[in-house]
């Protein structure tokens, strides 16, 4: 049964949540569902361009939030809230959705009076702590949301700790477009490791730097390519640490690369040394889909996606020596790692496609 689905989709810029939401929107559109999006009125235009490509109508609404450490942002949000509220009310009344799909809790709280008796699905992609503020917020969400989708069993546990009943929680792993025959990068003598994503402290760059410091002098040549916006103070700190350890020759800064294929074409092994509790890493899923070898930390949902020594290697987060050992296994062409690319790709094709993700959501929508 086709549904009218209204997405409150965020879209200030395109990151992990927005990428997954766009994958879902494209698939639902192709299956004949009637869609509309309400996106953040403060945006860089990229999400809008993607919606226009697939012909999904949208409207912008400046639904902000209360930012205690950013008073000017809070003031801007409060100034625009009345107009955004009444605009959202009009959109809901005119579109009359069968289901409202939420991507952040601010939308539900700010539009709370409008959402009574409106079936809703809330997708959580962050490990919110069960503190007093969040427990209060999720107590309110529980009264307006029918189904909470967690992107991993780890996030399902987060929702439970936030007070959401288990019967209202569904597991929906993130999905990406399938690549039946991923391009094979000819492996040269110099092995190329890559770390992909935000250049930020919680991504574990410092652990990787320390691991490379321990690994220097390995018999096989290698290089680490760093992908991500490196025009910030933290990136400068990393450059200094690399220089101080005299390992600059092992690193290449690639900057921000928008096209995913252009990234994966350049690397042999993807390293995800996250310090934060990763909910359901798109980098891991994309790497598996491209048939890349993987090294990931044991945080959050990472161990759900990767099976140690079968579809990748897992090490204890922040343990540079264990990470170094994982790097070394690939450098030495350890026989136990030879089948990892094929097995990782097979798992991605079976478990982490946008088709599979959309099928689960379609079943959820059909029951509302």
LUMKEMAR-837295 format. One record per atom (N, C-alpha, C): x, y negated, z negated; residue in three letters. Coordinates in pm, whole numbers, plus 32768, in hexadecimal, padded with zeros to 4 digits. Atoms other than C-alpha are relative to their C-alpha. Layout:
XYZala
...
// end
This chain:
805580788000unk
800080008000unk
80587F838000unk
7FB1807A7FF7unk
808D7EB08068unk
7FD67F9E7F92unk
8016805B8070unk
80B07DAB7F57unk
80277F728024unk
7FD3808C7FFDunk
80C67C337F3Aunk
805B7FED7F87unk
7F9D8007806Bunk
82037BFD7E70unk
803E7F767FFEunk
7FC580858014unk
82717AAD7DE8unk
8080800F7FB1unk
7F7F7FFC8044unk
83E17A947D8Funk
80227F787FC6unk
7FBB8073803Aunk
846479947C9Bunk
809480298000unk
7F837FBF7FDBunk
85BB79D37D28unk
807F7FB77FDBunk
7F8580488020unk
86AD78D47C9Aunk
80397FC2807Dunk
7FC8802D7F81unk
879678957DBEunk
80487F7C7FFBunk
7FB080798007unk
885C776C7D3Cunk
807D800F8058unk
7F927FD97FA8unk
897F78197DE8unk
7FF78098800Eunk
80087F707FEAunk
89C0797A7E62unk
806E80477FB5unk
7FA47FAA804Aunk
8A607A687D6Cunk
7FC1808B7FFBunk
802E7F768004unk
8A1D7BD17D04unk
7F6980107FFCunk
80917FF4800Cunk
88B17BA87C97unk
7FBB7FD48081unk
803F80347F85unk
885C7AD87DCCunk
801580608076unk
7FE57FA17F93unk
89037BD37EB6unk
7FA180777FF8unk
805A7F8D8012unk
883A7CF47E23unk
7F707FD98020unk
8088802F7FE7unk
86F87C287E2Eunk
7FE77FF08094unk
800E800F7F6Funk
87337BD47F9Cunk
7FF580888045unk
800B7F7A7FC7unk
876C7D437FEEunk
7F7380367FEDunk
80877FD0801Eunk
86217D977F46unk
7F987FB78055unk
806080507FB2unk
85667C7B7FF3unk
8001802A8092unk
7FF77FD87F73unk
85E67CE1814Bunk
7FB980858017unk
803C7F7D7FEEunk
857A7E4A811Bunk
7F687FFA7FEFunk
8091800C8015unk
84237DF08090unk
7FBD7FBC8077unk
803480467F8Bunk
83EC7D0081B1unk
7FF780618077unk
7FFF7FA37F8Funk
844C7E0E82AEunk
7F95806C7FF2unk
80667F9B8019unk
83507EFA820Bunk
7F737FC78006unk
8083803B7FE9unk
82347E058243unk
7FBE7FBE7F8Aunk
803980468072unk
81FF7D7180E9unk
7FFF7F6A801Bunk
800980927FF0unk
81957C0480DAunk
804D7FBE7F8Dunk
7FA780388064unk
829F7B3D8024unk
80027F698002unk
7FE3808F800Cunk
82DA79DF7FA5unk
80647FEE7F8Eunk
7F9B80198067unk
83FA79517EDAunk
7FF47F737FC9unk
7FEB80818040unk
841578387DE2unk
809180007FD3unk
7F728003801Eunk
858177D57DC8unk
80257F837FB2unk
7FCE806F8051unk
864B76EF7CEDunk
800D7F818053unk
7FF7807F7FB9unk
862A75837D53unk
808B7FC78005unk
7F7380257FFBunk
879A75567D06unk
804A80738044unk
7FC07F907FBAunk
8844762C7E0Eunk
805D7FCE806Dunk
7F9E80277F9Aunk
895A762E7F10unk
7FD0801E808Eunk
803A7FE97F7Cunk
88747694802Funk
801B808B803Bunk
7FDB7F7F7FC7unk
890F77ED8067unk
7F8D80657FF5unk
806F7FA28013unk
87EA78B37FD6unk
7F8F7FDF8061unk
8069802C7FA2unk
86F777E680A7unk
801E8032808Cunk
7FDC7FD57F79unk
87B6783681E6unk
7FE980968013unk
80167F707FF7unk
87A579AA819Aunk
7F6B80208008unk
80917FEA7FF9unk
862C7997815Funk
7FCB7FDC808Aunk
802D802C7F7Bunk
85FE78DC82A6unk
80258066806Bunk
7FD67F9A7F9Funk
86BD79EC8361unk
7F9A8071800Bunk
805F7F907FFEunk
85BA7AF082FDunk
7F6F7FD18003unk
808680367FF2unk
848F7A078313unk
7FAA800A7F85unk
804C7FFE807Dunk
842A7A0581A6unk
7FE87F707FD3unk
801D808A8029unk
837778C2813Funk
802E7FE77F70unk
7FCE80238085unk
83F87809800Funk
7FD87F717FDEunk
800C80898031unk
83C676D37F3Dunk
80657FEF7F8Funk
7FA0801F8069unk
84B976287E52unk
7FB87FC47F88unk
80368039807Bunk
846675D97CE8unk
80727FF07F9Cunk
7F94801B805Funk
854D753A7BEAunk
7FDA802F7F74unk
80177FC28082unk
8512762D7ACFunk
808880187FBFunk
7F7D7FF68041unk
863E75FC79EEunk
7FF9804C7F7Eunk
7FFF7FBF8083unk
867C76557885unk
80377F9D7F9Bunk
7FC780538069unk
86F175C87738unk
8090802A7FE8unk
7F717FE08009unk
886D75BF7743unk
803C7FAF7F8Eunk
7FD5804A8076unk
88E9756475E9unk
808B7FC3800Funk
7F7A80367FEDunk
8A4E752F765Cunk
800A7FA48079unk
800280577F8Bunk
89E7746C7791unk
7F857FA77FFAunk
807680548016unk
88F973597721unk
7FCB7FBD807Funk
802F803F7F85unk
88EE72B47877unk
7FB180628056unk
804D7F9A7FB8unk
887C73FA7916unk
7F7780117FC1unk
80807FF38046unk
876F741A780Dunk
7FA37F8C8020unk
804F80767FE1unk
86F972B6784Aunk
7FC98008808Eunk
802B7FF27F75unk
86ED72F579C1unk
7F908068800Bunk
80677F987FFDunk
862374337985unk
7F7B7FCD7FCAunk
807A8032803Eunk
8529738578A2unk
7FBB7F988058unk
803980667FA7unk
84FB72657996unk
7FB280418072unk
803E7FC17F8Cunk
84A473547AB1unk
7F9B806C7FDCunk
80567F928027unk
83E0745379E6unk
7F6D7FEC8023unk
8090800E7FE1unk
828073BE7A0Cunk
7FE080198094unk
80187FEC7F71unk
829673AF7B87unk
801680918028unk
7FE37F747FE0unk
8333750B7B9Aunk
7F92805C7FCCunk
80697FAF803Dunk
822775987AB4unk
7F827FFE8058unk
807C800B7FB2unk
810175147B7Funk
80148034808Eunk
7FE47FC67F7Cunk
81A975747CC5unk
7FF880987FF9unk
80057F6F8011unk
81D476D77C45unk
7F70802F7FEDunk
808D7FDC8013unk
806876DD7BD5unk
7FB780038087unk
804080027F7Bunk
7FFA76797D35unk
802A80798053unk
7FCD7F907FB0unk
80D877817DD6unk
7FBF80827FD3unk
803B7F848034unk
805278957CF3unk
7F6D80098027unk
808F7FFE7FDEunk
7EE978317D31unk
7FEB80178095unk
80147FF57F70unk
7F0E780F7EA9unk
802E80878037unk
7FCB7F817FCDunk
7FE479467EE4unk
7FB880767FC2unk
804B7F9A8049unk
7F247A117DE0unk
804780888008unk
7FAF7F877FF0unk
80337B1D7DBFunk
7FC680797FB7unk
801F7F848047unk
7FF37C877D67unk
8067801A7F93unk
7F927FED805Dunk
81447C877CB7unk
80587F848002unk
7F9A80688008unk
82337B7B7C3Cunk
808280427FD2unk
7F7D7FC6801Eunk
83A17BE07C3Cunk
80597F917FC8unk
7FAE80658043unk
84797B1D7B45unk
8093802B7FFCunk
7F707FE58004unk
85F47B007B4Funk
80467FBF7F89unk
7FC68036807Bunk
862A7A3B7A0Eunk
7F917FDF7F9Eunk
806880128065unk
85767A0778C7unk
7FCE7F707FF7unk
802A808C8008unk
8569788B78E4unk
7F7C7FEA804Aunk
807B800E7FB2unk
845C78A579F0unk
7F87802B7FB0unk
80717FCA804Bunk
837B79787914unk
7FDD7FA47F8Bunk
801980558075unk
83A3789777E4unk
7FC57F79802Aunk
802D80857FD6unk
8373774E78A0unk
7F748004803Dunk
80837FF67FBFunk
824077CB795Dunk
7F9F80587FB1unk
80477F9F8053unk
81B6789B783Eunk
7F687FF8800Bunk
809480077FFCunk
804D78167842unk
7FC6802A8087unk
80327FE17F79unk
8030785579BBunk
7FFF8095801Eunk
7FE37F767FDAunk
809179C379ADunk
7FA680667FBEunk
805E7FA4803Funk
7F797A5678DEunk
7FB58050806Bunk
80477FA77FA4unk
7EE17B817994unk
803D8004808Cunk
7FB97FF67F81unk
7FE37B657AABunk
806880707FF4unk
7FA07F92800Cunk
80987CB57AD6unk
808D7FD18023unk
7F7880307FECunk
820C7C797AB7unk
806A806A7FEAunk
7F8A7FAA800Dunk
83587D2C7AE1unk
80777FA67FE6unk
7F8B80528026unk
84917CA27A3Bunk
807E80548010unk
7F837FB97FE6unk
85E77D0D7AB7unk
80707FC47FADunk
7F9280308055unk
87007CF479B7unk
808580318038unk
7F7A7FE17FCCunk
88667CE57A37unk
806C7FCB7FA2unk
7F9F80358060unk
890D7C5678FFunk
7FF280497F7Aunk
80067FBF8083unk
89697CF377AFunk
7FE27F9E7F90unk
802580608066unk
88A87C0476D0unk
800C803C7F74unk
7FEE7FD3808Aunk
89027C207562unk
7F7C7FF87FB4unk
807C8004804Funk
87E97C71746Aunk
80097F9E7F8Bunk
7FFC80678069unk
88177B2B73ABunk
7F757FC67FEDunk
808480358022unk
86FB7A617316unk
7FBD7FBD8078unk
803880467F8Cunk
86CC798A744Dunk
7FCB80648066unk
80297FA17F99unk
86C07AAD7540unk
7F91805C7FD2unk
806D7FAD8033unk
85E47B827461unk
7F7B7FB68009unk
807A80527FF4unk
84E87A657459unk
7FD37FF68091unk
8020800D7F72unk
84FB7A3475D1unk
7FC480828036unk
80317F827FC9unk
84CD7BA5761Eunk
7F7D802D7FC0unk
80827FE5803Dunk
83AC7BBF7529unk
7F937FBB8052unk
806080487FABunk
82FD7ABA75FFunk
7FF88041808Aunk
80007FC07F7Cunk
83687B607745unk
7FAC80807FFEunk
80487F81800Aunk
82D27CA876CDunk
7F6A7FED800Funk
808F801B7FF6unk
817C7C0076C8unk
7FD67FD8808Dunk
8020802D7F79unk
81937B8B7834unk
8037805B806Eunk
7FBF7FAA7F9Cunk
82607C9978E2unk
7FD280907FEDunk
80317F768006unk
81DD7DF27939unk
807280658003unk
7F907FA37FF0unk
83247E99799Funk
80837FB37FFCunk
7F7980368005unk
848B7E467946unk
805C80628048unk
7FA47FA87FB7unk
85897ED17A3Cunk
808F7FE27FD4unk
7F73800A8025unk
86E67F1279BAunk
8055803D806Dunk
7FB07FD47F8Funk
87FA7F3C7ABBunk
806280707FDBunk
7FB17F8D802Cunk
88A6804D79F0unk
7FC480327F7Eunk
802E7FCD8082unk
8864812978C5unk
80357FA77F90unk
7FC8805C8063unk
8947803C7808unk
7FA27F887FEBunk
805B8072800Cunk
885D7F187855unk
7F79802D7FC9unk
80797FCB803Funk
87357FF477FBunk
800D80007F69unk
7FE780068090unk
87D3801176A3unk
7FFD7F727FCBunk
8007808D8027unk
87FA7E987697unk
7F6F7FD57FEEunk
808E8024800Aunk
86867E6E76DBunk
7FBF803E7F85unk
80387FBE8078unk
86317F6875CAunk
80287FB57F82unk
7FD1804B8076unk
87077EA974D1unk
7FC07F767FF8unk
804580817FFFunk
86507D6C753Aunk
7F6C80107FDDunk
80897FEA802Eunk
850A7E0B74C9unk
7F9D8028806Bunk
805B7FD77F96unk
847A7E7B7618unk
7FE280957FF2unk
80237F72800Dunk
83B97FC575FDunk
803A80538072unk
7FC07FAB7F9Bunk
846280E376B5unk
7FA3801E8075unk
805E7FDE7F95unk
8325812E7779unk
7FF07F8F8066unk
800880707FA2unk
833D7FD5781Cunk
80837FEB804Cunk
7F7B80117FC3unk
84A88004788Eunk
80138067806Funk
7FE17FA77F90unk
8503809579E2unk
80907FEA802Cunk
7F7780087FCFunk
865F80E37A65unk
7FFE7FEC8097unk
7FF3801B7F70unk
86A680477BBAunk
808E7FD2801Aunk
7F7880267FDFunk
8811804E7C22unk
80017F9E8075unk
7FF0805A7F8Eunk
88827F377D08unk
801E8052807Dunk
7FE87FBC7F82unk
888E7F967E76unk
80347FA18069unk
7FC8804E7F92unk
89467F1E7FABunk
7FDE80478083unk
801B7FBE7F80unk
89117F618120unk
805F80758017unk
7FAA7F8B7FECunk
899380BB8179unk
80637FED8073unk
7F9C7FFE7F95unk
8ACE80E88249unk
801F8093801Bunk
7FED7F707FEAunk
8AB9824A82D8unk
808F80268023unk
7F777FE37FD6unk
8C12823B8376unk
80587F877FE6unk
7FAE80778020unk
8CEA813B82C0unk
80838002804Eunk
7F8080067FB9unk
8E1A80C0837Funk
807280317FA7unk
7F8E7FCA804Bunk
8F5881718315unk
80797FA68015unk
7F8A80547FF7unk
907A808B82C6unk
807C80598008unk
7F847FB17FFAunk
91BE81278340unk
805B7FDE7F8Aunk
7FAE80198076unk
928F81518208unk
80927FF48027unk
7F7480167FE4unk
93E980C28227unk
805280277F84unk
7FAB7FDC8070unk
951381048148unk
7FE57FA47F88unk
8021805E806Cunk
94BF7FC98080unk
7F6C800D7FDDunk
808A7FEF802Dunk
938480107FB7unk
7FC77F797FD5unk
803F8080801Funk
928F7EEE7F96unk
7F9380147F97unk
806580058068unk
91D57EC67E4Eunk
7FB37F7C800Dunk
804E807B7FFCunk
90BC7DC77E39unk
7FAC7FEE7F84unk
805E8022806Cunk
90027D177D20unk
7FA37F968039unk
8064804D7FB5unk
8EBF7C777D99unk
7F9C7FBF7FA1unk
80698042804Funk
8DD17B757D03unk
80307F807FC2unk
7FDC807C8044unk
8DDB7A4C7C1Eunk
808B800A7FC2unk
7F7F80078045unk
8F3379E47BA8unk
7FE27FC27F78unk
802C802C8084unk
8ECB79D17A3Cunk
803380627F98unk
7FBD7FB3806Aunk
8F4A7A5378EEunk
7FC180897FE9unk
80437F81801Eunk
8E427B6578C7unk
80108069806Funk
7FEE7FA27F91unk
8EA27C067A14unk
807B80597FF0unk
7F927FA7801Eunk
8FE27C987987unk
807F7FEC8051unk
7F8780197FB1unk
90E87BF87A66unk
807F800D7FABunk
7F887FFC8054unk
91D87BDC7940unk
802B808F7FE1unk
7FDE7F748015unk
91C47D5178FCunk
80478037807Bunk
7FC27FD27F84unk
92187D917A69unk
808E7FC8800Eunk
7F7A803D7FF9unk
933D7C9E7A5Bunk
8062804A7FA6unk
7FAA7FB8805Dunk
93CA7D4F792Bunk
801F808C8035unk
7FEA7F7B7FC8unk
939B7EA179D6unk
80657FFB8072unk
7F9F800F7F92unk
945A7E287B08unk
808B7FE57FC9unk
7F7F80198042unk
956C7DA87A23unk
803F80847FD2unk
7FCF7F7D802Cunk
958A7F0A7994unk
802580598076unk
7FF07FA87F8Cunk
957C7FA27AF0unk
80707FD4805Eunk
7F9E80357FA0unk
967E7EC67B9Funk
8078805E800Cunk
7F917FA57FE6unk
97957F877C3Funk
7FD28089802Cunk
80347F7F7FD1unk
96AF80A37CAFunk
804380258084unk
7FB97FD27F8Aunk
974581787DC0unk
7FBA7FDB8082unk
804B80237F88unk
963081237EB7unk
7FDB7F6C7FFDunk
8024808E8000unk
95FA7FB87F21unk
7F697FEC7FF6unk
808E801F800Cunk
94AC7F187ECDunk
7FED7F6A7FF0unk
8022808C8015unk
93FB7DCA7EB8unk
7F737FFB7FC5unk
808580178039unk
92CD7D467DF6unk
7FC67F838040unk
804580727FC5unk
91DE7C657EB5unk
7F917FD37FA0unk
806580398059unk
91087B7E7DDCunk
7F9B7FB38053unk
806C80407FB5unk
8FBB7B237E7Cunk
7FA57FB57F9Funk
805780518054unk
8EE87A0B7DE7unk
80307F707FFCunk
7FDE808F8006unk
8EDF78947DB9unk
806F7FEA7F9Aunk
7F8D80128059unk
903678447D2Aunk
80207F6D7FE7unk
7FEB808F8016unk
900876CC7D13unk
7FCA7FD87F77unk
802D80238087unk
8FDB76BE7B9Bunk
8075800F7F9Eunk
7F9580038064unk
90A5769A7A5Cunk
802C808D7FDAunk
7FDA7F788027unk
9099780C7A09unk
805C80408068unk
7FA97FCA7F97unk
913078697B58unk
808E7FC97FF2unk
7F7B803A8014unk
924E77797B10unk
804880437F8Bunk
7FC57FB68070unk
9286782779C1unk
80358088802Eunk
7FD57F7D7FCEunk
929879747A75unk
807E7FF48054unk
7F8980147FACunk
939278ED7B70unk
807D7FED7FA8unk
7F8E8018805Aunk
946F78777A52unk
802E80827FBEunk
7FDC7F828040unk
946079CB79A5unk
8046805D8062unk
7FC17FAD7F9Aunk
94B67A7B7AE8unk
80907FD28018unk
7F7980377FEAunk
95DE79917B1Cunk
805C801C7F8Aunk
7FB07FE78079unk
965479B879B3unk
803080907FF8unk
7FDA7F728003unk
96577B3279D9unk
805380288079unk
7FAD7FEC7F88unk
97137B0C7B23unk
7FC980718057unk
803F7F9B7FACunk
961A7BDF7BE3unk
7FAE7FC08071unk
804B80487F98unk
959E7ADC7CDEunk
800180498086unk
7FF47FBB7F80unk
96177BB47DFFunk
7F95806C8011unk
80657F967FF9unk
95097CB37DAAunk
7F727FCB8015unk
808680397FFAunk
93E47BC07DC5unk
7FED7FA7807Aunk
802980587F94unk
93307B167EE5unk
7F757FC97FE0unk
807F8041801Eunk
92197A1A7EAAunk
7FB47FEB8083unk
804E80067F84unk
910A7A3E7FB4unk
7F947F947FFCunk
806A8062800Bunk
9016793A7F2Eunk
7F76803E8010unk
80897FCF7FF2unk
8E9D79557F5Cunk
7FE9802E8090unk
80207FC77F7Dunk
8E3A7A38807Funk
7F6E802B7FFDunk
80907FE68005unk
8CC57A3E80C8unk
7FDC8087803Eunk
80237F847FB8unk
8CBD7B6481BAunk
803C80797FB9unk
7FD07F8D804Eunk
8CD27CA780F3unk
805A805D8053unk
7FB17FA57FADunk
8D557D778215unk
80907FCD800Funk
7F7B803A7FF2unk
8E787C86823Cunk
8058801E7F86unk
7FB67FDE807Aunk
8ED97CD380D4unk
802980928002unk
7FE57F71800Bunk
8EBB7E4D80E1unk
805980348070unk
7FA57FDA7F94unk
8F737E5F822Dunk
80927FEE7FD8unk
7F7680228025unk
90A87DDA817Aunk
803880537F8Eunk
7FD27FBE807Aunk
90B87EBC8048unk
7FF58098800Bunk
80047F6E800Bunk
9100802A7FFEunk
7FBD802B7F7Eunk
80327FDD8085unk
90A6802E7E8Bunk
7FC37F837FC1unk
804280708043unk
8FAE7F4D7DD4unk
800B80157F69unk
7FEE7FFA8091unk
8FF67EFF7C66unk
7F967FA77FC0unk
8068804A8049unk
8ED87E947B7Eunk
8020800C7F6Bunk
7FD27FF2808Bunk
8F817E597A2Cunk
7FAF7FAD7F9Cunk
80588059804Cunk
8E547DA9798Eunk
8013800C7F6Aunk
800280048092unk
8E607D3D7824unk
7F707FF57FCEunk
808C80108026unk
8CEE7CE7781Dunk
7FB48081801Cunk
80537F8A7FEDunk
8BD67DE87814unk
7FB97FF68086unk
803980067F79unk
8B967E0C7989unk
7F7A80498004unk
80827FBC7FFAunk
8A237E5879C2unk
7FFC806D806Cunk
80017FA27F8Funk
8A397EFC7B1Bunk
804D7FBC8070unk
7FA5804E7FACunk
8B637E797BDCunk
7FEA80158095unk
800C7FF97F6Funk
8B227E287D49unk
8087801E8040unk
7F7B7FE47FC9unk
8C987E2E7D86unk
801C80968002unk
7FEC7F6F8006unk
8CA47F997D15unk
7FAB8045806Bunk
80597FBF7FA0unk
8B777FFB7DE9unk
802D7FE6808Funk
7FD180207F7Aunk
8BF77F457F1Dunk
8081804B8021unk
7F837FB77FEAunk
8D4F7FE27EF3unk
7FE680928020unk
80237F757FE6unk
8CB5813B7EE4unk
7FC3800F808Aunk
80407FF97F7Dunk
8BE180F28016unk
80677FF58071unk
7F96800E7F9Cunk
8D1B808B80D4unk
806880717FF5unk
7FA57F8F800Dunk
8DC981CB8062unk
80887FDA7FC9unk
7F81802C803Bunk
8ED1811B7F92unk
801D804C7F7Funk
7FD87FCB8082unk
8F9581AA7E71unk
7FE77F957F96unk
802B805C806Aunk
8F31810F7D27unk
804B801A7F7Eunk
7FD47FFA808Bunk
8FBE80C17BD1unk
7FA77FA07FB4unk
805E80568048unk
8EC1803A7AD6unk
801380107F6Aunk
7FFE7FF88092unk
8EB67FE87965unk
7F8380487FCFunk
806E7FAF8037unk
8DCC80A7787Funk
7F937FAA7FC1unk
8063805A803Bunk
8CEB7F7D7832unk
7F78800B8045unk
8087800C7FCCunk
8B727F67785Aunk
7FD480798052unk
80327F977FA9unk
8ADF802C7979unk
8069803F805Bunk
7F997FCA7FA6unk
8C2C80757A26unk
800A80997FFDunk
7FF57F6D8002unk
8C4481DF79A8unk
7F8780498039unk
80747FC27FC0unk
8AE682207A31unk
801280088097unk
7FED80077F70unk
8B5481C07B8Funk
80728059802Funk
7F867FBB7FD8unk
8CA982687B95unk
801880797FA6unk
7FDA7F87804Aunk
8D0183CB7B31unk
8097800F8007unk
7F6E80018007unk
8E6B83DD7ABEunk
803E80738050unk
7FB37FA67FABunk
8F5484857BB9unk
7FAC8046806Bunk
80537FCB7F92unk
8E2E84DC7C9Cunk
7FDC7F908061unk
802280727FA9unk
8DB1838C7D21unk
80527F847FDDunk
7FAA806F8027unk
8EB782AF7C7Eunk
804B80237F81unk
7FB87FEF807Eunk
8F9282827B4Dunk
7FCC7F9C7F9Aunk
80328056806Bunk
8F1D81F379FFunk
806C7FF47F95unk
7F9F8015806Bunk
8FFD815778F6unk
7FC07FAC7F91unk
80378052806Dunk
8FBA80B777A0unk
801A7F6C8019unk
7FF380917FE8unk
8F7A7F4277CBunk
806D7FC57FA9unk
7F94804B8042unk
909F7E60776Bunk
807F80547FEAunk
7F8B7FAB8014unk
91907F897768unk
80567FFC807Funk
7FAD80157F89unk
929A7F16785Funk
8052807C8022unk
7FAD7F897FE5unk
936B80517836unk
7FAD806D8045unk
80557F9C7FBEunk
924881367891unk
7FDB7FD4808Dunk
801A80327F7Aunk
91F4805779B7unk
807A8017805Aunk
7F857FE77FB5unk
935F806E7A26unk
80088091802Cunk
7FFB7F727FDDunk
934481EB7A1Dunk
7FA0801F8073unk
80607FEC7F92unk
921081DD7AFEunk
80397FCA8083unk
7FC080387F89unk
92C580F97BF3unk
806C805F8034unk
7F927FA77FDBunk
93EC81E77BF0unk
7FCF807F8045unk
80377F887FC2unk
931183147C45unk
7FE67FEC8094unk
8019801C7F73unk
92A782707D88unk
80837FE6804Cunk
7F7F801B7FBEunk
940881F97DD6unk
804A8082801Eunk
7FBB7F817FEDunk
948B835B7DAFunk
7FB180638053unk
80557FAA7FACunk
937583E87E89unk
7FE080827FB8unk
80217F8B8052unk
930A84D07D72unk
7F9780558046unk
805A7FA57FB9unk
925F86017E07unk
7F737FFD7FC7unk
80848003803Funk
914185DF7D10unk
7FAC7F888027unk
804A80787FD8unk
90DE848F7DA5unk
7FE37FFC8095unk
800B80047F6Funk
90E384EB7F16unk
7F6F7FFE8031unk
808B7FF57FD2unk
8F6E85387F2Dunk
7FA77F8F7FCBunk
8051806A803Eunk
8EFB84027E6Bunk
7FB67FAA8066unk
804B80577FA3unk
8EA583237F99unk
7F8480428039unk
80737FBC7FC3unk
8DC28425803Dunk
7F92801A7F9Aunk
80647FE48067unk
8D1784847EF7unk
7FBE7F817FCEunk
803B80818029unk
8CE683177E95unk
7F9B7FD28068unk
805C80287F95unk
8C4782CE7FE7unk
7F8180547FFDunk
80747FA78005unk
8B6483FD7FCAunk
7FA37FDB7F8Dunk
805280278072unk
8AED83907E72unk
7FB87F7D801Cunk
8040807F7FE0unk
8AA9822E7EEAunk
7F8B80148061unk
80697FE87F9Dunk
89DE82AF8012unk
7F8780457FC2unk
806F7FB98040unk
890A83897F2Cunk
7FBD7FB07F92unk
8034803D807Bunk
88DF82A67E00unk
7FF37F678004unk
7FF68091800Eunk
892981387E4Aunk
7FE67FB48081unk
802580497F87unk
888480D07F91unk
7F8B7FA27FE4unk
80738059800Eunk
878D7FB57FBDunk
7F7D804A801Cunk
80797FAF7FE8unk
869680B98044unk
7FD180417F7Funk
80247FBC807Dunk
86A0817A7EFDunk
7FCE7F9B7F99unk
802A8067805Eunk
868A803C7E2Aunk
7F737FCF8021unk
808480337FD6unk
855F7FBF7EF5unk
7F9380687FE9unk
80647F968017unk
84AD810F7EDEunk
7FD580047F6Eunk
80237FFE808Funk
84BE81037D62unk
7FA97F877FDEunk
80508077801Bunk
843E7F9D7D5Aunk
7F74800D803Dunk
80837FF07FBFunk
83277FF17E4Funk
7FA580587FABunk
80507FAA8057unk
82B581097D6Aunk
7FD27FB67F83unk
8024804F8077unk
82BC801C7C3Funk
7F907F9F8021unk
806880617FD8unk
81F37F127CFAunk
7F7A80458016unk
807D7FBB7FDDunk
80F280157D6Cunk
7FAD80247F86unk
80467FDA807Bunk
809A80677C03unk
7FC97F897FB3unk
802F80788047unk
804F7EFE7BA0unk
7F7C7FCE8039unk
// end
